[in-house]
Amino acid sequence: MKLPLIAPLVAFAMGITAARLLGLDSRSLFLALSALIALAVLASRFAPRLLLGSALAAATFAGALLQTLHRPRPAPEIDAGARELVILSGCVVNPTIFSEGRDQFIVELAPHARTRVTMTVRDGETPLALHYGQRIEFEARIRAARNFQNPGAFDYQGYLARTDIYWTASIPAGGALSILPGRCGSPLTAAIFAIRGAALDRIERLYAGNQYATGMMEATLIGETGKLDRIWTENFRRTGTYHMLVIDGLHITILAAFLLFLLRLCFVPEITALAITASGAWLYAAVSGWNAPALRAAGGFALYVMARYFYRRGRFLNLLAAAAIVYLAFDPGQLLEPGFQLSFLAVAAIGAFAVPILESTTAPYSAALRGVAETSRDPRLAPLTAQFRVELRLLAETLHYYARIPETWILRFLALSTGVAFYAFEIAVVSTTIQIAVALPMAIYFHRISLTGLSANILAVPLLGLVVPAGFVAVFTGWHAPAQLAAWLLAAGQKVAEWHTRFEPAWRVVDPPSWLTIAFTASLLLLVWALRRRGVLLWAGGALVLTLFALVFVHPFPADVRRGQLELTTIDVGQGDSLLVAFPDGKLMLVDAGGLLSFGGRVPSRFDIGEDVVSPYLWTRSIRKLDVVVLTHAHDDHARGLPAVLENFHPAQLWTGVAPPCPAWSAVAAKAHEQGVQVVPMRSGRHFSFGGAQIDVLSPPPDYPPGDGPANNDSLALRLTYRQRSFLLTGDMEKPMEARLLDSGLDLRADVLKVGHHGSNTSSTASFLSAVSPTFAVISDGYANSFHHPHPQVLSRLQADRVGVYRTDVQGLITIRTDGKTLSIETFQGSEASHNRYPGSVPDF
């Protein structure tokens, strides 16, 4: 067998997956594995035909056993409330990374129990410089890491737990922090962090005053993304060239090739040079923070060196399978990580698709360009490649006859230009195969598939690839010339990405249906098989893959909504509001899009609720376009997520209440203008049909005066009615506006109330609740939030009125649907309710 490790890898991965899904116990798996190993040993001696089957079965059970042994340990606990100020002490295991307005570092409080600490830095203060191995004591508010409880949400809690981080802590500006005597940690790790710190300091000196170059070079060379602004990388993300900015296997390959080239220039023997290069790859992986893609690349390179040492042919896919088995054996949980899947799928695509295509097209001719003037090489080559060399020399001779330019010059020019053309074709083939192979995980995890990346990579890969060696020469030597060259190459790569965005489709990719996922995966496997047989099967397999790829990209399937029902879904956005309304005829409205609060001079977080929380949930519902987006008022926790939503879902209209000038509203208005979204101000008194339901605008009144900044009573309040049922959405409306509504005589009755201002006691008066008379109340609030929402008195009033209360901090995402008669409720945590409400009857809770 040419690729003996592919089948065991598949069996191993199937065992890991089965153990995760079925919850198998390690004792039974160990006994089964022992029996299978014994069977394989016996088969090798007495029944060779059974050897392969028993070996694969053993690999399957081995994967399952390792998965059970690597199940995450129970999360440690701290006896402290989320709002409680506590004194903590521990060892700094990841030194200070300073970004605008804040310091960030990681502290190990106890073995396998770490917290990520953020310390606010006031203007004019000197950022704190902590180092690995220092013991510190500090006063902070600490809270357990927690996921947003929505389908499709990123498993942030699990991501942190894989590095033993279970809490986030915040030290307020001017908070107490002291360095304790003594050292902790590993001397080897301390040395690695010292090298890393020195490299980062050198980069900051080389690019002093240039925040863009500093942030981008630190991310590209060292893997430090603390100073990387999302807007700097957006064009790279859209054009599929972002992989060149973050440390991955290609960085290791480029550095390894550069180091190997230097060593061979110094006449270092091949195996010695390879061993030194492999050691350098592992050191780079360590200095870059044990970045997972760098670790995988370093491990793969080490396996290649071992194969060369034992004079084994390093088959591409076999090495890949060996690396995957080794890494999954150490950490089976990687199998379901996006990074692991993308890394190995990309490399597998090169080996399974790109290499066979290139070997049958340009690769022989590209190799034939070496020493093209030497006729003595021709007899040792295949007839077609030898003929290609002869024809190039004849063309050079003909041009020499007419142009009177030295024939050797012409031949070199022809070889160079032909080589560049072959290179462009090869990069296009590699880029195309990778884009198609990773289409599913890119659609599911990142909702991006780049079409312009096919050409953007042809230019961006060499430009940004050269940034790596040029940047490291600058870091090691301190010379400004290579530093400026690296900055110029980076800027050129940015220009390439920016130009390509003009032609990149403006939509994002939504989650493909299950049948399409299975069919596309099967078509890729069919194409691998067809490549060995060529002919009609190859063309048919290629056509099938391209057709299914187009379906994944275009997604011509309807959104996941129920026609004939009015739906209100409260998305868990933490401390904020975001409501999806699906109307009976299929029209879609989003009311607010959440956002992280920024006050007291605190630097706004780079985390975008609209892009990172709201949009992924909508994409899981196969939603590509919204009909209307509503901004109730311009506070950060309602408005900051809207620009991303406007860009991702291209609504026709943006409905607003009162929107005084403020940064949040300016960002929303600018994005609406950029996207061609019509802004429609709404005031009370409007009544109209929309999407098969009726909408009443209850607030703000026409004579409501805007203030100098946004206020809760600016909120646009809507009453949605479908047949016999109504939903009342109040934004952050407070007591004065509730009283004004009560005096207006408008019909406020509703079966479902979106409680105002996250359940604050500034809203939901007893008289207002009595007028609304809801059956269910929904409260959108953050888990253990600092505002003490919802207020106990509001909950008491709701309980006194026997209202069923649902909260996003408790139940997560909440969906309420009605067919005009009955109401059904589903939550992320799995509880469901279905009730009929008739005049005068209230369900018993």
Secondary structure, DSSP 8 states (H G I E B T S, - for coil): ---TTHHHHHHHHHHHHHHHHHT--HHHHHHHHHHHHHHHHHHHHH-GGGHHHHHHHHHHHHHHHHHHHT--------S--TT-EEEEEEEEEEEEEEETTEEEEEEEEETTEEEEEEEE--TT-------TTEEEEEEEEEEE-----STT---HHHHHHTTTEEEEEEE-TT--EEEEEEE-S-HHHHHHHHHHHHHHHHHHHHTTT-HHHHHHHIIIII---TT--HHHHHHHHHTT-GGGTS--HHHHHHHHHHHHHHHHHTT--HHHHHHHHHHHHHHHHHHTTS-HHHHHHHHHHHHHHHHHHTT----HHHHHHHHHHHHHHH-GGGGG-HHHHHHHHHHHHIIIIIHHHHHTTTHHHHHHTTTTT-GGGGGGS-HHHHHHHHHHHHHHHHHHHHH---HHHHHHHHHHHHHHHHHHHHHHHHHHHHHHHTHHHIIIII----STHHHHHHHHHHHHHHHHHHHHHHHHH--HHHHHHHHHHHHHHHHHHHHHTTTS-S-------HHHHHHHHHHHHHHHHHHTT-HHHHHHHHHHHHHHHHHHHH-----S--TT-EEEEE---SSS--EEEE-TTS-EEEE--------TT----S--HIIIIIHHHHHHTT----SEEEE----HHHHTTHHHHHHHH--SEEEES---S-HHHHHHHHHHHHHT-EEEE--TT-EEEETTEEEEEEES-TT----SS--GGG--EEEEEETTEEEEE-TT--HHHHHHHHHHT-----SEEE-GGGG-TTS--HHHHHHH--SEEEE---TT-TT--S-HHHHHHHHHTT-EEEEHHHH-SEEEEESSSEEEEEETTS-EEEEE--TT-----
